């Protein structure tokens, strides 16, 4: 449950409403873009919010759902060069409700992540996912016996072709004996397997496994 500040609650309860929507696009390179559906600029969180009509396009719709499901937003107040350079890939989109007369009276409503982004007429259309989307992908190394690099990529370092095999089964022995590339092996060949719990110790010898 969200807990709102006393100032924001007072703005919501006021007879004359002075609330507007504000969006922050936080790029991964540290640059932030602020847009609002109000007709004047204001600032908070170190971001200046520009009226989206004055910026030359439509901002994020106020009713966009940035929960568990994906949604699409359309806007034009961004630079095409930055889009083509991928600077908005993975950017965070924050939706705020703000009292434009007193920006201290504000509430963070939801946050999403920009996925794919493409041209849409005079502007751009982006797919926005909820933060739970981060839990659906692989975001760190996976501890496994086999290598998780692809043959020939920067992590592998092998140049395939010209007498070098063009396929790899990703096993440690193959990396060592076929490609002589043990220093770039991206697996963990010595971690215990599932049958380790069935092994037993012998005096003066190696642990024996049942399989």
Secondary structure by P-SEA (a helix, b strand, c coil): cccccaaaaaaaaccccbbbbbbbbcccccbbbbbccccccccccccccccccccccccccccccccccccccccccccaaaaaaccccbbbbbbbbbcccccccccccbbbbbcbbbbcccbbbbbbbcccccccccccccccccccccccccccccccccccccccccccccccccccccccccccccccccccccccccccccccccc
